[in-house]
Amino acid sequence: MALDIAFEVMMILTSACALMVSAWLFSRARRQRSMKALAGFGIMMALWCAGHVAVFHGLETLGTALILTNPLMPTFFLDFAIGFVNQGAGSRSWLNWLARRRGLLYSTSLLVIVLSLLLTGGKVIEFGHFRHYFVFQSAGWFNIAYTVIIGILAHAILLWGFSIHRGNRRRSIAAMFVAGAWGLLLATSFIFPSLGLYWYPYPMLLLPSYIVLLVYGVVRYQMLEINAWANRALLWTLMTLLVLGLIALLSSLAGQFGMQALANVPKWQLWLYSMLMLTLAVALYQPVGKLVERLIYPGIHLNEQLLDTWLAQLRQANSWPELATIAETLISRQMGQPISVHLYQQGEPLTHSPDTLPSPRLSCHHQSQGWRSQLAGWDDVTPGLRLAAEVFASLLATRCGVLERSLQLAEAERKRLAEQHLVELGGLSAAMAHEMRNPLNIISMASAGLDADRKAMIQSQLKRADRLISDMLSYSGRIQIQRQPVRLKALIDSLSQQFDWQLARLECTLPADLVVNADPYRLQQVFTNLIDNALAFVRNQDGGIIRIETGERVGSIRVHNNGPTLAPEMRHSLFRPFVSKRSGGSGLGLAIVRRIMDAHGGRIRYRNDLGWNVSFELLFPEDDNT
């Protein structure tokens, strides 16, 4: 290809690129004036390149006029720079002053253009490969000088903005400087013939890259669409260079391998055919890719709408059972068959053997690195359905982490409100206890002169009232723990002498050397309340038994009794205050036990799967037991 034709092709390509980018910017800019100014810069670049093409074809008057509109390019860029920098941290009154006088800047540029045209700021000459080439003369140098000054002012504002802004805007400014340096290097060669240096402007052949790099540097951090476009453009460019290299190599080696016909084909024809094939491949890439995806993954079509639906449904879950239920419904509906979903929280053992679980199944486990999903029993599922299941499993694992954090925050808030409530209740209880015990003491002294039966009845009721007051103070007061080693069996043996067993018996099988690091006074309260609560149901019953033994793990103590079983509706409210099945009970005994166990870092739970009618299991921290 002749060098003069190459120059023309590059000018046409630059003009086309500038027009397309400007149209795209106008469509996306909306109310962003700075982006509209950048689009104007692209339009002026397109006209400037069109002027060179017009000169090349002998349209000297039109071409000269278009080239001498040169000052409008930096003026649009200055308008862009002012608007781009004058935002957020870079907002300044002097920039507002410049922005209000942008009309004056455009008017001055137009005046320079008119003077350049009237005073013949350029002419067309012939040199080297060019029959027609524009060079500046007389007033044209004023045109160039004004253009350079406006360009320097625009870049000075950007440089100031680089020192003020942070983040993506700062990165955009840095990218503009890189593109500006590249554009200066390319444009310099255009001036050489005007200076009497009749060198072919080879760098101008790369001018299409300037407008693309400049606009990409500006908007890549502002609009996400440009990054996807740049990704495809870079891929196409690299593939083009690769094809050109392969064609050149094949053409040079064809003659040596006896392929004379191929060697005689002009290289430009081979390149043209290759470019056509590459363009066709790029155009067909997306539809063919979708077709291949359907062939490899039949029966499923993942899209953004489906993923949004999954996420919206999973967000509705506020508990682990609810999340598992929603997940099972969604994945079963998508797969067209029942799918079991199991969620295992931190420290929770597998409750089922893998061989006994339905197949296929999906499980999420809490690990040290976070939640991880696992598919099992999917061997006979098509690849498309398995791909959908893997994507769904990943979303479910992410949602498990979010739900876990939400529940932790809710629990922390519940505890905070409970503590606040207990502080208020403690103050009220202390005041009530003081006010109630005074008249109770008076009643006790007044009953001293009564007969024995009446005195015993009154004293019994006074003890009951005092016990209710003590329970209220224990529950509502602040529990302070003073830990020390406590031998559990000795403690329980001493407590057993305080109760009226009345046919019931206590069986304590705890090891004599079992030691718990706990507060002995609070520990007495725990076992006193549990034994007293059990005695209320097994006392005066033939064969009534209360059994205390160790559990399966270290720090586990179980208290059983063979009294009547608890109704299912009672099991969920056992440890709430003022809930009692026992006649005459305060409903605070088990609530106090739970508060004491919580203060020790342990917990209490009701169990009905240990072979006894009623069982309570105390779980102390394992590190506190020996």
Buried (B, 14 or more C-beta within 10 A) or exposed (E): EEBBEBBBBBBBBBBBBBBBBBEBBBEBBEEBBBBBBBBBBBBBBBBBBBBBBBBBEEBBEBBBBBBBBBBBBBBBBBBBBBBBBBBEEBEBEEBEEBBEEBEEBBEBBBEBBEBBBEEEBBBBBEEEEBEBBBBBEEBBBBBBEBBBEBBEBBBEBBEBBBEBBEEEBBBBBEBBBEBBEBBEEBBEBBEBBBEEEEEBBEBBBBBBBBBBBBBBBBBBBBBEEBEEBBEEEEEBEEBBEEBBEEBEEBBEEBEEEEBEEBBEBEBEEBBEEBBEEBEEEBEEEEEEEEEEBEEEBEBBEBEEEBEEEBEEBBEEBEEBEEBBEBBBEBBBEBBEEEBBBBBBEEEEEEEEEEEEBEBBBBBBBBEEEEBBBEBBBBEEBBEBBBBBBBBBBEBBBBBBEBBBEEBEEEEEEEEEEEEEEBEEBBEEBBEBBEEBBEEBEEEBEEBEEEEEEEBEEBBEEBEEBBBBBBBBBBBBBEBEEEEEEBBBBEBBBEBBEEBEBEEBEBEBEBEEEBBBBBBBEBBBBBBBBBBBBBBBBBBEBEEBBBBBBBBEEBBBBBBBBBBEEBEEEEEEEBBEBEBBBBEEBBBBBBBBBBBBBBBBEBBBEBBEEEEBBBBBBBBBBEEBBE
